[in-house]
Amino acid sequence: MSRHVDDFDGCRQMVALQVPGDFVDLHAYPLKTLDHDVATLTAVRLAIVPHAALSDIQHNQPELARKLWFLTLLDAAMHRKWIYRLGRLKAAARIAHFLCETVVRLAAVGLSDGRQFHLPLTQFDLGEICGMTSVHVNRVLRELREAGLCTFRNQQVEIHDWHGLAKAGAFEPGYLYLDDATTHRFSGAHIEEGCVCKSSA
């Protein structure tokens, strides 16, 4: 599922991607209405948690309430990283960072082995996530493939060189606040500024 904001011309900017297991709209409990839209990208199965149940948790189960609070703080951490990615990284690094983030999140819930994963997005969708045209996305994906880092084909991503891809995307998983084993598994890429790929826009 995606969170997105539409401009006055109806063009969409994705601001978050939800993976299986995420609490999609917890923000709506304290805010009552959302300032963005939520949409499915694939067929999904939803569990509905009424606001009354959340109020009961808040008042009677403080430990569980803290966990729900943690989820909203985690969303904020990922939003900050998405802003950083759009504002400071070059095109190839943006896509590399997004792919790294996605595989780590999916690995954390048992939906990736850390080397490949299903990504039901189009190149147009990737452009909306990374602030690029679909033509530019196509060129960057080719560069990542030719650099031996990863391949994105038929909604499947295969990572050939994790450390190289993480370095290309200036990615470290700390902001995802995963368990120590998962964080350690995907850390230590000796990240430096820049990217081995040629794209500079």
C-alpha positions as CSV (number, residue, x, y, z in Angstrom):
1,M,0.0,0.0,0.0
2,S,1.1,3.6,-0.5
3,R,0.6,6.9,1.2
4,H,0.5,9.7,-1.3
5,V,-0.3,13.4,-1.8
6,D,-1.9,14.7,-5.0
7,D,-1.1,18.1,-6.4
8,F,-3.7,20.4,-8.0
9,D,-3.1,18.8,-11.4
10,G,-3.9,15.3,-9.9
11,C,-0.2,14.2,-10.1
12,R,0.8,11.8,-7.2
13,Q,3.8,12.0,-5.0
14,M,4.3,8.9,-2.9
15,V,5.4,9.7,0.6
16,A,5.4,6.2,2.1
17,L,5.2,2.6,1.2
18,Q,3.5,0.1,3.5
19,V,4.6,-3.5,3.6
20,P,2.7,-6.5,5.1
21,G,2.3,-6.2,8.8
22,D,2.4,-2.4,8.9
23,F,-0.3,-0.5,10.8
24,V,-1.3,1.6,7.9
25,D,-3.4,4.5,9.3
26,L,-2.6,4.7,13.0
27,H,-2.2,8.5,12.5
28,A,-5.9,8.8,11.9
29,Y,-6.7,7.8,15.5
30,P,-5.3,11.0,17.2
31,L,-5.7,13.2,14.1
32,K,-9.3,12.0,13.1
33,T,-8.6,12.8,9.5
34,L,-5.6,12.2,7.3
35,D,-3.8,14.9,5.3
36,H,-2.8,12.4,2.6
37,D,-4.4,9.5,0.8
38,V,-3.8,5.8,1.3
39,A,-4.1,3.4,-1.7
40,T,-3.5,-0.2,-2.5
41,L,-0.9,-1.2,-5.0
42,T,-1.8,-4.9,-5.0
43,A,-4.6,-7.0,-3.7
44,V,-4.5,-6.8,0.1
45,R,-6.0,-8.3,3.2
46,L,-6.9,-5.8,5.9
47,A,-7.6,-6.1,9.6
48,I,-9.7,-3.2,11.0
49,V,-9.0,-1.9,14.4
50,P,-11.8,0.4,15.6
51,H,-10.8,3.6,17.4
52,A,-12.8,2.5,20.4
53,A,-10.4,-0.5,20.7
54,L,-7.4,1.8,20.4
55,S,-8.8,4.0,23.2
56,D,-9.3,1.0,25.4
57,I,-5.6,0.0,24.7
58,Q,-4.5,3.5,25.5
59,H,-6.2,3.5,28.9
60,N,-5.9,-0.1,30.0
61,Q,-2.8,-1.5,28.4
62,P,0.0,1.1,28.7
63,E,2.8,-1.2,27.4
64,L,0.8,-1.9,24.2
65,A,0.0,1.8,23.9
66,R,3.7,2.5,24.0
67,K,4.2,0.0,21.2
68,L,1.6,1.8,19.1
69,W,3.3,5.1,19.9
70,F,6.6,3.6,18.8
71,L,5.0,2.7,15.4
72,T,4.1,6.4,14.8
73,L,7.6,7.4,15.8
74,L,9.0,4.8,13.4
75,D,6.8,6.3,10.6
76,A,8.3,9.7,11.4
77,A,11.9,8.3,11.2
78,M,11.2,6.8,7.8
79,H,9.6,10.1,6.6
80,R,12.7,12.0,7.6
81,K,14.8,9.5,5.7
82,W,12.6,9.9,2.6
83,I,13.0,13.6,2.8
84,Y,16.8,13.2,3.1
85,R,16.8,10.8,0.1
86,L,14.9,13.2,-2.1
87,G,16.8,16.3,-1.0
88,R,20.4,15.1,-0.8
89,L,21.0,12.0,-2.8
90,K,21.5,11.8,-6.6
91,A,19.2,9.8,-8.8
92,A,21.0,6.4,-8.7
93,A,21.5,6.7,-4.9
94,R,17.8,7.4,-4.4
95,I,16.8,4.2,-6.0
96,A,19.6,2.2,-4.4
97,H,18.6,3.6,-1.0
98,F,14.9,2.8,-1.5
99,L,15.6,-0.8,-2.7
100,C,17.9,-1.3,0.4
101,E,15.2,0.0,2.7
102,T,12.5,-2.2,1.2
103,V,14.5,-5.4,1.3
104,V,15.5,-4.8,4.9
105,R,11.8,-4.1,5.9
106,L,10.6,-7.2,4.0
107,A,13.4,-9.4,5.5
108,A,12.4,-8.3,9.0
109,V,8.9,-9.8,8.5
110,G,10.1,-12.9,6.7
111,L,9.2,-11.8,3.1
112,S,12.7,-11.7,1.7
113,D,15.9,-13.7,2.2
114,G,17.9,-10.5,1.8
115,R,18.9,-11.3,-1.7
116,Q,15.6,-11.0,-3.7
117,F,12.1,-9.8,-3.1
118,H,8.8,-9.2,-4.9
119,L,8.2,-5.4,-5.6
120,P,4.9,-4.9,-7.3
121,L,5.7,-1.4,-8.6
122,T,6.1,0.1,-12.0
123,Q,9.0,2.3,-13.1
124,F,6.5,5.1,-13.0
125,D,5.8,4.3,-9.3
126,L,9.5,4.3,-8.6
127,G,9.7,7.7,-10.2
128,E,6.9,9.0,-7.9
129,I,8.8,7.6,-4.9
130,C,12.2,9.0,-5.9
131,G,11.3,12.2,-7.6
132,M,12.3,11.1,-11.1
133,T,10.7,10.5,-14.5
134,S,10.1,6.9,-15.5
135,V,12.6,7.4,-18.3
136,H,15.2,8.4,-15.8
137,V,14.3,5.5,-13.6
138,N,14.8,3.1,-16.5
139,R,18.2,4.5,-17.1
140,V,19.2,4.3,-13.5
141,L,18.0,0.7,-13.1
142,R,20.1,-0.2,-16.1
143,E,23.1,1.4,-14.5
144,L,22.6,-0.5,-11.3
145,R,22.3,-3.7,-13.3
146,E,25.4,-3.0,-15.3
147,A,27.3,-2.1,-12.2
148,G,26.5,-5.6,-10.9
149,L,24.5,-4.3,-7.9
150,C,20.9,-5.4,-8.6
151,T,18.3,-6.3,-11.2
152,F,14.7,-5.2,-11.2
153,R,12.6,-7.2,-13.7
154,N,9.0,-8.4,-13.8
155,Q,8.3,-7.0,-10.3
156,Q,11.2,-9.0,-8.9
157,V,14.3,-7.4,-7.4
158,E,17.5,-9.5,-7.2
159,I,20.4,-8.0,-5.2
160,H,23.8,-9.2,-6.6
161,D,26.0,-7.1,-4.3
162,W,24.4,-6.0,-1.0
163,H,27.4,-4.0,0.3
164,G,27.8,-2.3,-3.1
165,L,24.1,-1.4,-3.3
166,A,24.1,-0.1,0.3
167,K,27.2,2.0,-0.4
168,A,25.7,3.3,-3.6
169,G,22.6,4.4,-1.7
170,A,24.4,5.7,1.4
171,F,22.2,3.3,3.3
172,E,22.4,2.3,7.0
173,P,19.4,0.5,8.6
174,G,19.6,2.2,12.1
175,Y,16.6,4.5,11.4
176,L,14.4,1.4,11.0
177,Y,14.9,0.4,14.6
178,L,14.9,-3.3,13.9
179,D,16.1,-6.1,16.3
180,D,19.9,-6.3,16.8
181,A,20.4,-9.4,14.6
182,T,18.6,-7.8,11.6
183,T,20.4,-4.5,12.0
184,H,23.8,-6.2,12.3
185,R,23.0,-8.4,9.2
186,F,22.4,-5.3,7.0
187,S,25.0,-2.9,8.5
188,G,28.7,-2.4,7.9
189,A,28.6,-1.4,4.2
190,H,31.4,1.1,4.7
191,I,29.2,3.8,3.2
192,E,30.7,6.8,1.5
193,E,29.1,9.8,-0.2
194,G,28.4,9.3,-3.8
195,C,27.6,6.4,-6.1
196,V,29.5,4.1,-8.4
197,C,26.8,4.8,-11.1
198,K,27.0,7.5,-13.7
199,S,23.7,9.3,-13.2
200,S,24.1,12.7,-11.7
201,A,20.7,14.4,-11.8
